[in-house]
Amino acid sequence: MEINFESREISAYREYNCQSKRAQESMECVVPDTDADIEKIASVQSTVFLKSKDLSTRGILVTGELSASVLYIRDGQAGLSFLRLKKPFSLEFETDCPESETLAQVGLLIQACDVRVVNPRKIALTFEIEGMLSCYRAERLRAETTLPENAPALHVKTGQRTLVLPNAVCEKSAAVNEQFVFPPESKPERLVAERTDLQVSDCQLIGSKIIVKGSAETSITALTEEGELLTCTFASPFSQIVDVGVESMSDCTVRTEITGAYYNLIDTIKGEKALDQEVHAVLQLKCSDRLEIRGITDVYSNLCPVELVRRTETYEPVSGVRTVTLRTREQVSLMETCGELLQTAASPIRVVPQGGKLSAAVNLDFLYRLPDGRLSAARRTISLEHTSDSDRIRILRASPVQVTAQAEGESMDCTVALSLDCISGETVVLDHVIGVVLEEEKAYEQETLPTLTLVRRGEESLWSLAKRYHSSEEKIRELNEEAETTTRMLLIPKCT
């Protein structure tokens, strides 16, 4: 006789495809005829833009654009100049889920950006880009399993787990338009490099809509009319309303990817210099809720043997976004005496979780004057490490939060702090009994079973004793006052 148990299902999203891919892109750029030759590279600042993700029956094609600005010292110490480069790229991911059922989220990181001088009129750049793909699909998950009302006498053991699982996955385009006035003493003439990060600080659910709040933080490098280097940072709040379609959540993870950015220097009506910026981004949201999963883990009958029908389901609940800060202080050699430090540019590279640790490196580009007034530059790499409490951790974003350098003769005393937005999780396997087959032709001969059995309990559970001696946990407790605590003798009655 076969008995199928009743179950209650809930809707949730399962992450079924999480993978990363790396690609290397190379490009060259020639100095314009109107500019001087290259004497030495001062710094390189790079940005990655997410342009599109196209789902098809073959997989997911991600396209983007790499942008770099290379600051260099002109030949003959004729001041500073720069080159701008852009390079499209694509990453192709394979997936076996139909595109109509797939919701994909993509994160992009620049893991390396190296520049070399081919000749005084040409440079070559090499990028290493990493794309991280997470695919989700809506499923009906078994949240509770119970015996049907007409089931014959069966003894069941139940288990319960609390899991935080996605209950909404969506994305929303966003734009930030701002104007920033430079300090009166700053007179930027040409923009060298720009970068904007959207940092989310709060997500508030009201009804079925989430209000995402944060700040758009912009870093600017420019040259003044006199050819001096100028760096400025600006910040402005931003907010976005996203309809996620659910009215309950315990956590919301937001991954922001810049899709386009436009910057321009303008003159205000007061004669001041201002930055006009327009930044476009996509907010990729994953809302999660705390779900109670209850199921039957074991079944037996005192009338006949039973064959269990099991179903194993694997979940990968993840934590909310947490920020980990990696810090280090290190003294690096310049091989020459620094008279005046003009700029320190930082670029995170090789950001990877491995072996229960978070490791990263930061390229530091120093631009300085020698004691005789000549310009010079150097690049040094500093490594950082942090011990993680999880072996399964993903990095969503990496950005320097503190970079200081102080010249000490032929060395630099550097302090670097790198901020990593991370999520972590573990695989949870739930093994539930969803039905049984009663082997009635092998029914126990009740008259041969002892009415009362005296056994030494030891460390064995009441459930295991009841199952082995054709009894029940309730009957054992009724007959033994200290049934839950004793490890000595127990009287076990037959229960039919």
C-alpha positions as CSV (number, residue, x, y, z in Angstrom):
1,M,0.0,0.0,0.0
2,E,1.4,3.4,-1.0
3,I,0.7,6.5,0.9
4,N,1.7,10.0,-0.4
5,F,2.0,12.7,2.2
6,E,0.4,16.1,2.0
7,S,2.6,19.1,1.5
8,R,2.3,22.9,1.5
9,E,4.3,24.8,-1.1
10,I,5.6,28.3,-1.2
11,S,7.1,30.5,-3.9
12,A,10.7,31.3,-3.9
13,Y,13.7,31.8,-6.2
14,R,16.5,29.3,-6.5
15,E,20.0,30.3,-7.5
16,Y,20.9,27.5,-9.9
17,N,23.8,28.8,-11.8
18,C,26.7,30.8,-10.3
19,Q,29.8,31.1,-12.3
20,S,32.6,33.5,-13.1
21,K,34.7,34.0,-16.2
22,R,37.8,36.0,-16.9
23,A,38.9,37.5,-20.2
24,Q,42.0,39.5,-21.3
25,E,41.7,42.5,-23.5
26,S,44.6,44.4,-25.1
27,M,44.6,47.7,-26.9
28,E,47.0,50.3,-28.2
29,C,46.9,54.1,-28.3
30,V,49.0,56.6,-30.2
31,V,49.9,60.1,-28.9
32,P,48.2,62.8,-31.0
33,D,50.5,64.8,-33.4
34,T,49.8,67.9,-31.4
35,D,51.2,66.5,-28.2
36,A,54.8,65.8,-27.0
37,D,56.4,62.3,-26.7
38,I,56.0,60.1,-23.6
39,E,58.9,60.2,-21.2
40,K,57.3,58.2,-18.3
41,I,53.9,56.8,-17.3
42,A,52.6,58.5,-14.2
43,S,49.3,56.6,-13.5
44,V,46.6,54.6,-15.1
45,Q,43.0,54.8,-13.9
46,S,40.4,52.3,-15.3
47,T,36.7,51.8,-15.2
48,V,34.4,49.1,-16.5
49,F,30.8,49.6,-17.8
50,L,28.1,47.0,-18.2
51,K,26.3,47.6,-21.5
52,S,24.0,44.6,-22.0
53,K,23.2,41.0,-21.1
54,D,21.4,39.0,-23.7
55,L,19.7,35.6,-22.9
56,S,19.3,33.0,-25.5
57,T,18.9,29.3,-25.8
58,R,22.7,29.0,-26.0
59,G,23.4,30.9,-22.8
60,I,24.0,34.5,-21.7
61,L,26.1,37.0,-23.6
62,V,27.4,39.9,-21.5
63,T,28.8,43.0,-23.3
64,G,30.6,45.9,-21.7
65,E,33.2,48.6,-22.2
66,L,36.6,49.2,-20.6
67,S,37.8,52.7,-20.2
68,A,41.2,53.9,-19.2
69,S,43.0,57.2,-18.7
70,V,46.7,57.2,-18.8
71,L,48.5,60.2,-17.3
72,Y,52.1,60.6,-18.4
73,I,55.1,63.0,-18.1
74,R,55.9,64.7,-21.4
75,D,59.3,64.2,-23.0
76,G,61.8,66.8,-21.9
77,Q,59.8,67.5,-18.6
78,A,57.3,69.6,-20.6
79,G,54.6,69.0,-18.0
80,L,51.8,66.4,-17.9
81,S,49.4,65.1,-20.5
82,F,47.1,62.1,-20.8
83,L,45.6,59.6,-23.2
84,R,42.1,58.1,-23.1
85,L,41.3,54.6,-24.3
86,K,38.1,52.6,-24.7
87,K,37.7,49.0,-25.5
88,P,34.5,46.9,-25.9
89,F,34.5,43.3,-24.6
90,S,32.1,40.4,-24.3
91,L,31.8,37.4,-22.0
92,E,29.7,34.3,-22.9
93,F,28.2,32.1,-20.1
94,E,26.6,28.8,-20.7
95,T,23.3,27.9,-19.0
96,D,20.8,25.1,-19.4
97,C,17.7,27.0,-18.2
98,P,15.2,28.4,-20.7
99,E,15.6,32.1,-21.2
100,S,11.9,32.6,-20.3
101,E,12.6,31.2,-16.8
102,T,15.9,32.9,-16.2
103,L,16.7,36.0,-14.2
104,A,20.3,36.9,-14.5
105,Q,22.5,39.3,-12.5
106,V,26.0,40.2,-13.5
107,G,28.9,41.8,-11.7
108,L,32.0,43.1,-13.3
109,L,35.5,43.6,-11.8
110,I,38.8,44.8,-13.3
111,Q,41.3,42.3,-11.9
112,A,44.4,43.9,-13.6
113,C,45.2,46.9,-15.8
114,D,48.8,47.1,-17.0
115,V,50.3,49.7,-19.3
116,R,53.7,49.7,-21.1
117,V,55.4,52.2,-23.4
118,V,55.8,50.6,-26.9
119,N,57.7,53.7,-28.1
120,P,57.6,57.4,-27.3
121,R,54.5,57.8,-29.4
122,K,52.6,54.7,-28.5
123,I,51.3,52.8,-25.4
124,A,49.8,49.3,-25.0
125,L,47.3,48.4,-22.3
126,T,46.3,44.9,-21.0
127,F,43.1,44.4,-19.0
128,E,42.0,41.4,-17.1
129,I,38.2,41.5,-16.6
130,E,36.1,39.2,-14.4
131,G,32.4,38.7,-14.9
132,M,30.3,37.0,-12.1
133,L,27.0,35.6,-13.1
134,S,24.1,34.5,-10.9
135,C,21.0,33.0,-12.4
136,Y,17.7,32.6,-10.6
137,R,14.4,31.0,-11.5
138,A,11.1,31.0,-9.6
139,E,10.1,27.6,-8.0
140,R,7.5,26.1,-5.8
141,L,9.3,24.9,-2.8
142,R,8.0,22.3,-0.3
143,A,7.7,24.2,2.9
144,E,5.8,21.6,5.1
145,T,5.0,17.9,4.9
146,T,2.3,16.2,6.9
147,L,0.4,12.9,7.1
148,P,-2.9,12.7,5.3
149,E,-5.9,12.4,7.6
150,N,-6.8,8.9,6.5
151,A,-3.3,7.5,7.0
152,P,-3.0,4.3,9.0
153,A,-1.1,4.3,12.3
154,L,2.3,5.6,11.5
155,H,4.9,7.2,13.7
156,V,6.7,10.2,12.2
157,K,9.7,12.3,13.1
158,T,9.8,15.8,11.9
159,G,12.6,18.4,11.4
160,Q,12.6,22.1,11.0
161,R,15.1,24.5,9.4
162,T,15.0,28.3,9.1
163,L,16.4,29.4,5.8
164,V,16.8,32.8,4.3
165,L,15.9,32.4,0.6
166,P,15.2,34.8,-2.2
167,N,11.6,35.7,-2.7
168,A,12.1,38.5,-5.3
169,V,14.7,39.1,-8.0
170,C,14.5,42.2,-10.2
171,E,16.4,45.1,-11.6
172,K,15.8,48.8,-12.2
173,S,17.7,51.4,-14.3
174,A,18.7,54.6,-12.5
175,A,20.3,57.9,-13.4
176,V,22.1,60.5,-11.4
177,N,22.4,64.1,-12.8
178,E,24.3,66.6,-10.7
179,Q,26.5,69.7,-11.0
180,F,29.3,70.3,-8.6
181,V,31.1,73.6,-8.1
182,F,34.9,73.4,-7.6
183,P,36.5,75.2,-4.7
184,P,37.4,78.8,-5.7
185,E,41.1,78.1,-5.6
186,S,40.7,75.2,-8.1
187,K,40.7,76.0,-11.7
188,P,40.4,72.8,-13.7
189,E,41.0,73.1,-17.4
190,R,40.9,69.5,-18.7
191,L,39.4,66.4,-17.2
192,V,42.0,63.6,-17.0
193,A,40.0,60.8,-15.3
194,E,36.6,60.4,-13.6
195,R,35.0,57.6,-11.7
196,T,31.6,57.4,-9.9
197,D,30.5,54.7,-7.5
198,L,26.9,54.2,-6.4
199,Q,27.0,53.1,-2.7
200,V,23.8,51.8,-1.2
201,S,23.2,52.6,2.4
202,D,19.6,51.5,3.1
203,C,16.7,49.6,1.6
204,Q,13.2,50.1,3.1
205,L,10.2,48.0,2.1
206,I,6.9,49.9,2.0
207,G,4.1,47.7,0.7
208,S,5.5,46.0,-2.3
209,K,8.0,48.7,-3.1
210,I,11.6,49.2,-2.0
211,I,13.1,52.6,-1.5
212,V,16.8,52.2,-2.2
213,K,18.9,55.0,-0.7
214,G,22.6,55.7,-1.1
215,S,25.2,58.2,-2.4
216,A,26.9,58.7,-5.7
217,E,30.6,59.3,-5.0
218,T,32.7,60.8,-7.8
219,S,36.4,61.2,-8.0
220,I,37.9,63.6,-10.5
221,T,41.5,64.1,-11.7
222,A,42.1,67.2,-13.8
223,L,44.8,69.5,-15.2
224,T,44.7,73.2,-14.4
225,E,45.5,75.9,-17.0
226,E,49.0,76.0,-15.6
227,G,49.4,72.2,-16.2
228,E,49.2,71.4,-12.5
229,L,47.4,68.2,-11.3
230,L,44.1,68.6,-9.4
231,T,42.1,65.9,-7.6
232,C,38.6,66.4,-6.2
233,T,35.9,64.2,-4.7
234,F,32.1,65.0,-4.7
235,A,29.2,63.1,-3.2
236,S,25.5,63.4,-3.7
237,P,22.5,61.4,-2.3
238,F,20.4,59.3,-4.6
239,S,17.2,57.3,-4.1
240,Q,15.2,54.9,-6.3
241,I,11.8,53.3,-5.9
242,V,11.6,49.7,-7.1
243,D,8.4,47.6,-7.2
244,V,9.6,44.1,-6.2
245,G,6.1,42.5,-6.0
246,V,6.4,41.1,-2.4
247,E,5.4,42.6,0.9
248,S,7.8,40.8,3.2
249,M,11.5,40.6,3.4
250,S,14.3,40.2,5.9
251,D,17.1,41.4,3.7
252,C,17.8,43.0,0.4
253,T,21.0,42.7,-1.6
254,V,21.6,45.5,-4.2
255,R,24.4,45.2,-6.8
256,T,25.1,48.4,-8.7
257,E,26.7,48.4,-12.1
258,I,27.5,51.6,-14.0
259,T,26.2,51.4,-17.6
260,G,27.4,54.9,-18.8
261,A,28.8,58.1,-17.5
262,Y,29.2,61.6,-19.0
263,Y,31.3,64.4,-17.5
264,N,31.9,68.0,-18.7
265,L,33.5,71.1,-17.3
266,I,31.3,74.2,-17.4
267,D,31.4,77.8,-16.3
268,T,28.7,79.0,-13.9
269,I,27.1,82.4,-14.2
270,K,29.3,83.5,-11.3
271,G,32.4,82.6,-13.3
272,E,33.2,79.5,-11.3
273,K,34.2,76.1,-12.7
274,A,31.7,73.3,-12.2
275,L,31.4,69.6,-13.1
276,D,28.3,68.6,-15.0
277,Q,27.8,64.8,-14.7
278,E,25.3,62.3,-15.8
279,V,25.7,58.7,-14.6
280,H,23.5,55.8,-15.7
281,A,23.4,52.5,-13.7
282,V,21.4,49.4,-13.2
283,L,20.3,48.3,-9.7
284,Q,20.2,44.5,-9.4
285,L,18.1,43.6,-6.4
286,K,17.7,40.3,-4.6
287,C,15.2,40.3,-1.8
288,S,15.2,37.5,0.7
289,D,12.8,36.4,3.5
290,R,13.1,34.1,6.5
291,L,11.2,30.9,5.7
292,E,10.4,28.0,8.0
293,I,10.9,24.6,6.3
294,R,9.2,21.7,8.1
295,G,9.3,18.1,6.9
296,I,9.0,14.5,7.9
297,T,12.5,13.0,8.3
298,D,11.7,9.4,9.4
299,V,8.6,7.1,9.5
300,Y,8.0,3.7,10.9
301,S,5.0,1.4,11.6
302,N,4.5,-1.1,14.4
303,L,2.3,-3.2,12.1
304,C,4.6,-3.9,9.2
305,P,7.8,-2.8,7.5
306,V,7.7,0.4,5.5
307,E,9.7,1.6,2.5
308,L,10.4,5.3,2.6
309,V,9.9,7.5,-0.4
310,R,12.5,10.4,0.0
311,R,13.1,13.6,-1.8
312,T,16.4,15.5,-1.4
313,E,16.4,19.3,-2.0
314,T,19.5,21.5,-2.0
315,Y,19.3,25.1,-1.0
316,E,22.0,27.8,-1.0
317,P,20.9,30.5,1.4
318,V,23.2,33.5,1.5
319,S,23.8,36.3,4.0
320,G,23.0,39.9,3.4
321,V,25.7,42.2,2.1
322,R,28.4,42.8,4.6
323,T,31.4,45.2,4.2
324,V,34.8,43.9,5.0
325,T,37.7,46.3,5.3
326,L,41.2,45.2,4.5
327,R,44.0,47.4,6.0
328,T,47.7,47.5,5.8
329,R,50.6,49.8,6.3
330,E,53.8,49.3,4.4
331,Q,56.9,51.1,3.4
332,V,57.8,50.8,-0.3
333,S,61.1,51.8,-2.0
334,L,61.2,54.4,-4.8
335,M,64.8,53.9,-5.8
336,E,65.2,57.7,-5.9
337,T,64.6,60.6,-3.6
338,C,61.2,62.2,-3.5
339,G,61.2,65.9,-3.1
340,E,57.4,66.6,-3.3
341,L,54.6,64.0,-3.6
342,L,52.0,65.4,-6.1
343,Q,49.5,62.5,-6.4
344,T,48.8,58.9,-5.2
345,A,46.3,57.0,-7.4
346,A,45.0,53.6,-6.2
347,S,43.5,50.8,-8.2
348,P,42.3,47.5,-6.6
349,I,43.4,44.3,-8.5
350,R,43.5,40.5,-7.9
351,V,40.5,40.6,-5.5
352,V,39.7,37.0,-4.8
353,P,38.3,34.8,-2.0
354,Q,40.4,31.6,-1.5
355,G,40.9,29.1,1.2
356,G,38.8,30.9,3.8
357,K,40.6,34.1,3.2
358,L,40.0,37.3,1.3
359,S,43.0,38.5,-0.6
360,A,43.6,41.6,-2.7
361,A,46.2,43.8,-4.1
362,V,46.3,47.6,-4.7
363,N,48.4,49.3,-7.4
364,L,49.7,52.6,-6.1
365,D,50.8,55.1,-8.7
366,F,53.0,57.9,-7.3
367,L,53.6,61.1,-9.1
368,Y,56.3,63.3,-7.5
369,R,59.0,65.9,-8.0
370,L,62.7,65.1,-7.5
371,P,64.8,67.5,-5.4
372,D,65.9,69.2,-8.5
373,G,62.3,69.9,-9.6
374,R,62.0,67.3,-12.3
375,L,58.9,65.1,-12.5
376,S,59.0,61.4,-11.9
377,A,56.6,58.5,-11.2
378,A,56.6,55.0,-9.8
379,R,54.1,52.1,-9.5
380,R,54.2,49.8,-6.5
381,T,51.8,47.0,-5.5
382,I,50.7,46.3,-1.9
383,S,49.0,43.1,-0.9
384,L,46.2,42.8,1.7
385,E,44.6,39.8,3.4
386,H,41.7,39.1,5.7
387,T,40.6,35.8,7.3
388,S,37.0,35.0,6.5
389,D,34.5,33.0,8.6
390,S,33.1,31.3,5.5
391,D,34.6,29.2,2.7
392,R,31.8,30.3,0.3
393,I,32.1,34.0,-0.1
394,R,31.5,36.2,-3.1
395,I,32.8,39.7,-3.7
396,L,30.4,42.2,-5.1
397,R,32.4,45.4,-5.1
398,A,35.9,46.6,-4.2
399,S,36.9,50.2,-3.6
400,P,39.7,52.0,-1.8
401,V,38.4,53.9,1.3
402,Q,41.7,55.2,2.5
403,V,45.0,55.8,0.7
404,T,47.7,57.9,2.3
405,A,51.4,58.2,1.4
406,Q,54.2,60.2,3.0
407,A,57.5,60.6,1.3
408,E,60.5,59.6,3.4
409,G,63.6,60.1,1.2
410,E,63.8,57.1,-1.2
411,S,60.7,55.4,0.2
412,M,57.0,56.0,0.8
413,D,55.2,55.2,4.0
414,C,51.8,54.0,2.8
415,T,48.5,53.2,4.5
416,V,45.9,51.5,2.4
417,A,42.3,50.4,3.4
418,L,40.2,48.5,0.9
419,S,36.5,48.1,1.3
420,L,34.9,44.9,0.0
421,D,31.1,44.3,-0.2
422,C,30.6,40.5,0.2
423,I,27.9,37.9,0.6
424,S,28.5,34.4,1.9
425,G,26.5,31.2,2.3
426,E,26.6,27.5,2.6
427,T,24.9,24.5,0.9
428,V,22.0,23.2,2.9
429,V,20.6,19.7,2.0
430,L,17.1,18.8,3.2
431,D,16.2,15.1,3.1
432,H,12.4,14.7,3.6
433,V,10.1,11.7,3.5
434,I,7.3,12.5,1.1
435,G,5.6,9.1,1.2
436,V,5.8,5.5,2.3
437,V,5.0,2.0,0.9
438,L,3.5,-0.3,3.5
439,E,4.8,-3.9,3.1
440,E,1.6,-5.5,4.4
441,E,2.5,-8.9,3.2
442,K,5.3,-8.9,5.7
443,A,3.2,-7.8,8.7
444,Y,4.7,-8.4,12.1
445,E,3.3,-11.3,14.2
446,Q,2.1,-9.3,17.1
447,E,1.8,-12.2,19.5
448,T,5.5,-12.9,19.2
449,L,6.5,-9.4,20.2
450,P,7.3,-8.9,23.9
451,T,4.7,-6.7,25.8
452,L,7.5,-5.1,27.8
453,T,11.2,-4.9,27.2
454,L,13.9,-3.7,29.7
455,V,16.8,-2.2,27.9
456,R,19.9,-0.1,28.8
457,R,19.4,3.2,27.0
458,G,23.0,4.5,26.9
459,E,23.2,7.3,24.3
460,E,20.5,6.0,22.0
461,S,17.6,8.4,21.3
462,L,14.0,7.6,22.4
463,W,13.0,7.7,18.7
464,S,15.5,5.0,17.8
465,L,14.5,2.8,20.8
466,A,10.8,3.1,20.0
467,K,11.4,2.3,16.4
468,R,13.5,-0.8,17.2
469,Y,11.2,-2.2,19.9
470,H,7.8,-1.5,18.2
471,S,6.8,1.2,20.6
472,S,6.4,5.0,20.6
473,E,8.2,7.9,22.3
474,E,4.9,8.9,24.1
475,K,4.4,5.4,25.6
476,I,8.1,5.3,26.8
477,R,7.7,8.7,28.5
478,E,4.5,7.5,30.2
479,L,6.2,4.5,31.7
480,N,9.5,6.2,32.6
481,E,9.6,9.4,34.6
482,E,13.2,10.2,33.6
483,A,13.0,9.0,30.1
484,E,14.5,12.2,28.6
485,T,17.5,12.3,30.9
486,T,18.5,8.9,32.0
487,T,21.2,6.8,30.3
488,R,20.4,3.7,32.4
489,M,17.5,1.2,32.2
490,L,14.2,1.9,30.4
491,L,11.0,0.0,30.2
492,I,9.7,-0.1,26.6
493,P,6.1,-1.1,26.1
494,K,4.8,-2.6,22.9
495,C,2.6,-0.2,21.0
496,T,0.2,-1.5,18.3
